[in-house]
């Protein structure tokens, strides 16, 4: 039961944050100001990914982050996220990252961002760039210091997986 609690909480928070037709914040959280702050934060976060800036990227990551990349086990916690990101940047560098169809909903201390992406990755070892396209959903939370931090993400690829290499 306890291992399902985070999923239940994510669903509840997502539904609470996403109600209503407009991108707004709960009235007791600062309203439009929170929306603007979340937008600025998510923009800076994604820019750090475009710049391959590990330290700047990690400055936006919550201590209890839960990250679910496609084809891999979930990443739990900031230290594990740092290891994963360091390994990733050792293999690939972001050439471009384009986000579209973005929707950001801000609630009382939580924000949900979802959209589509096109991500061009250049292998560090050389070779042709890889272009991935897909969908993502991120959950952000406002922490005690007032800053918004990246807390949860799941993304998937719309590009078919490559066939396994022949042995």
LUMNU-346747 format. One record per residue (C-alpha): residue number from 0; x, y, z. Coordinates in Angstrom, 2 decimals, decimal comma. Layout:
BEGIN
+-----+---------+---------+---------+
!   n !       x !       y !       z !
+-----+---------+---------+---------+
! NUM !       X !       Y !       Z !
...
+-----+---------+---------+---------+
END
This chain:
BEGIN
+-----+---------+---------+---------+
!   n !       x !       y !       z !
+-----+---------+---------+---------+
!   0 !    0,00 !    0,00 !    0,00 !
!   1 !    2,70 !    2,51 !    0,97 !
!   2 !    4,48 !    2,13 !   -2,37 !
!   3 !    1,28 !    3,21 !   -4,14 !
!   4 !    0,84 !    6,32 !   -1,99 !
!   5 !    3,14 !    8,55 !   -4,11 !
!   6 !    1,17 !    7,62 !   -7,25 !
!   7 !   -2,13 !    8,38 !   -5,55 !
!   8 !   -0,76 !   11,71 !   -4,34 !
!   9 !    0,50 !   12,55 !   -7,84 !
!  10 !   -2,93 !   11,86 !   -9,34 !
!  11 !   -4,69 !   13,95 !   -6,69 !
!  12 !   -2,26 !   16,86 !   -7,02 !
!  13 !   -2,41 !   16,70 !  -10,81 !
!  14 !   -6,19 !   16,79 !  -10,81 !
!  15 !   -6,26 !   19,62 !   -8,27 !
!  16 !   -3,75 !   21,66 !  -10,25 !
!  17 !   -5,35 !   21,07 !  -13,63 !
!  18 !   -8,96 !   21,99 !  -12,98 !
!  19 !  -10,41 !   24,93 !  -14,83 !
!  20 !  -10,00 !   26,15 !  -18,41 !
!  21 !   -7,38 !   28,85 !  -17,78 !
!  22 !   -3,81 !   28,83 !  -16,63 !
!  23 !   -4,20 !   30,30 !  -13,17 !
!  24 !   -3,07 !   29,86 !   -9,63 !
!  25 !   -5,22 !   29,35 !   -6,57 !
!  26 !   -6,25 !   32,77 !   -5,32 !
!  27 !   -4,49 !   32,39 !   -1,97 !
!  28 !   -1,07 !   31,70 !   -3,53 !
!  29 !   -0,31 !   34,91 !   -5,32 !
!  30 !   -2,34 !   34,22 !   -8,47 !
!  31 !   -0,76 !   35,46 !  -11,68 !
!  32 !    2,54 !   36,15 !   -9,89 !
!  33 !    2,92 !   32,42 !   -9,13 !
!  34 !    2,15 !   31,58 !  -12,75 !
!  35 !    4,82 !   34,00 !  -13,96 !
!  36 !    7,34 !   32,65 !  -11,43 !
!  37 !    6,67 !   29,05 !  -12,43 !
!  38 !    6,99 !   29,98 !  -16,11 !
!  39 !   10,31 !   31,74 !  -15,48 !
!  40 !   11,57 !   28,80 !  -13,40 !
!  41 !   10,63 !   26,12 !  -15,93 !
!  42 !   12,14 !   28,21 !  -18,73 !
!  43 !   15,45 !   28,56 !  -16,84 !
!  44 !   15,41 !   24,85 !  -15,94 !
!  45 !   14,99 !   23,83 !  -19,58 !
!  46 !   17,63 !   26,34 !  -20,65 !
!  47 !   20,12 !   24,69 !  -18,26 !
!  48 !   19,36 !   21,39 !  -20,03 !
!  49 !   19,93 !   23,04 !  -23,41 !
!  50 !   23,26 !   24,40 !  -22,13 !
!  51 !   24,30 !   21,01 !  -20,66 !
!  52 !   24,89 !   22,85 !  -17,35 !
!  53 !   24,74 !   20,16 !  -14,67 !
!  54 !   25,08 !   22,48 !  -11,66 !
!  55 !   22,42 !   24,92 !  -12,86 !
!  56 !   20,13 !   22,01 !  -13,77 !
!  57 !   20,56 !   20,44 !  -10,32 !
!  58 !   19,78 !   23,75 !   -8,60 !
!  59 !   16,17 !   23,30 !   -9,79 !
!  60 !   15,85 !   19,68 !   -8,63 !
!  61 !   13,95 !   18,86 !   -5,42 !
!  62 !   15,60 !   16,61 !   -2,83 !
!  63 !   12,82 !   14,03 !   -3,22 !
!  64 !   12,69 !   14,11 !   -7,03 !
!  65 !   11,11 !   11,12 !   -8,80 !
!  66 !   12,09 !   10,89 !  -12,46 !
!  67 !   10,83 !    8,28 !  -14,93 !
!  68 !   12,77 !    8,27 !  -18,21 !
!  69 !   11,62 !    5,90 !  -20,96 !
!  70 !   13,15 !    2,44 !  -21,04 !
!  71 !   14,86 !    2,80 !  -17,66 !
!  72 !   14,02 !    2,23 !  -14,02 !
!  73 !   12,76 !    5,25 !  -12,07 !
!  74 !   15,30 !    7,61 !  -10,54 !
!  75 !   14,55 !    8,48 !   -6,90 !
!  76 !   16,18 !   11,31 !   -4,98 !
!  77 !   18,48 !   14,21 !   -5,82 !
!  78 !   21,72 !   12,22 !   -5,46 !
!  79 !   20,47 !    9,54 !   -7,86 !
!  80 !   19,28 !   12,24 !  -10,25 !
!  81 !   22,75 !   13,81 !  -10,20 !
!  82 !   24,34 !   10,42 !  -10,98 !
!  83 !   21,90 !    9,74 !  -13,80 !
!  84 !   22,33 !   13,22 !  -15,31 !
!  85 !   26,13 !   13,05 !  -15,01 !
!  86 !   26,11 !    9,70 !  -16,81 !
!  87 !   23,72 !   11,02 !  -19,46 !
!  88 !   25,89 !   14,10 !  -20,10 !
!  89 !   28,90 !   11,80 !  -20,37 !
!  90 !   27,17 !   10,14 !  -23,33 !
!  91 !   25,13 !   12,93 !  -24,94 !
!  92 !   25,04 !   16,69 !  -25,23 !
!  93 !   21,87 !   18,56 !  -26,00 !
!  94 !   22,10 !   20,34 !  -29,36 !
!  95 !   18,52 !   21,58 !  -29,33 !
!  96 !   15,45 !   21,20 !  -27,16 !
!  97 !   12,15 !   22,52 !  -28,43 !
!  98 !    9,06 !   22,39 !  -26,25 !
!  99 !    5,63 !   22,94 !  -27,74 !
! 100 !    1,98 !   22,62 !  -26,86 !
! 101 !    3,00 !   23,55 !  -23,31 !
! 102 !    0,34 !   23,77 !  -20,68 !
! 103 !    1,21 !   24,94 !  -17,20 !
! 104 !   -1,31 !   24,82 !  -14,35 !
! 105 !   -0,45 !   26,33 !  -11,01 !
! 106 !   -2,17 !   25,41 !   -7,76 !
! 107 !   -1,49 !   25,91 !   -4,07 !
! 108 !    2,21 !   25,07 !   -3,86 !
! 109 !    2,19 !   22,74 !   -6,89 !
! 110 !    2,43 !   23,25 !  -10,64 !
! 111 !    2,01 !   20,82 !  -13,51 !
! 112 !    3,64 !   21,31 !  -16,89 !
! 113 !    2,91 !   19,11 !  -19,85 !
! 114 !    3,66 !   19,29 !  -23,52 !
! 115 !    5,58 !   17,82 !  -26,39 !
! 116 !    9,29 !   17,93 !  -27,08 !
! 117 !   11,82 !   17,57 !  -29,88 !
! 118 !   15,27 !   16,90 !  -28,42 !
! 119 !   18,42 !   16,67 !  -30,55 !
! 120 !   21,29 !   14,88 !  -28,83 !
! 121 !   24,86 !   14,73 !  -30,06 !
! 122 !   26,76 !   11,62 !  -28,93 !
! 123 !   29,91 !   12,65 !  -27,03 !
! 124 !   31,84 !    9,82 !  -28,71 !
! 125 !   30,95 !   11,25 !  -32,13 !
! 126 !   28,56 !   10,13 !  -34,79 !
! 127 !   25,23 !   11,29 !  -36,07 !
! 128 !   22,92 !   13,34 !  -33,88 !
! 129 !   19,87 !   11,60 !  -32,45 !
! 130 !   16,50 !   13,31 !  -32,56 !
! 131 !   13,91 !   12,21 !  -30,03 !
! 132 !   10,33 !   13,45 !  -30,01 !
! 133 !    7,63 !   12,75 !  -27,49 !
! 134 !    5,48 !   13,94 !  -24,62 !
! 135 !    6,30 !   14,94 !  -21,08 !
! 136 !    4,65 !   15,80 !  -17,80 !
! 137 !    6,46 !   17,53 !  -14,97 !
! 138 !    5,31 !   18,30 !  -11,46 !
! 139 !    6,86 !   21,28 !   -9,70 !
! 140 !    6,54 !   22,19 !   -6,03 !
! 141 !    7,12 !   25,38 !   -4,12 !
! 142 !    9,50 !   24,60 !   -1,28 !
! 143 !    9,96 !   26,27 !    2,10 !
! 144 !   12,42 !   28,80 !    0,67 !
! 145 !    9,72 !   29,95 !   -1,78 !
! 146 !   11,52 !   28,53 !   -4,82 !
! 147 !    9,86 !   26,21 !   -7,30 !
! 148 !   11,67 !   22,91 !   -7,74 !
! 149 !   11,36 !   20,07 !  -10,23 !
! 150 !    9,79 !   17,22 !   -8,25 !
! 151 !    8,41 !   14,64 !  -10,69 !
! 152 !    8,66 !   13,85 !  -14,38 !
! 153 !    7,64 !   11,19 !  -16,80 !
! 154 !    8,31 !   11,43 !  -20,49 !
! 155 !    7,94 !    9,11 !  -23,42 !
! 156 !    9,33 !    8,91 !  -26,89 !
! 157 !    7,15 !    8,96 !  -29,98 !
! 158 !   10,12 !    7,73 !  -32,01 !
! 159 !   10,15 !    3,96 !  -32,49 !
! 160 !   13,00 !    2,20 !  -30,66 !
! 161 !   15,96 !    1,16 !  -32,78 !
! 162 !   16,36 !   -2,57 !  -33,42 !
! 163 !   18,88 !   -4,41 !  -31,29 !
! 164 !   22,31 !   -4,79 !  -32,84 !
! 165 !   22,99 !   -8,20 !  -34,35 !
! 166 !   25,44 !  -10,33 !  -32,38 !
+-----+---------+---------+---------+
END
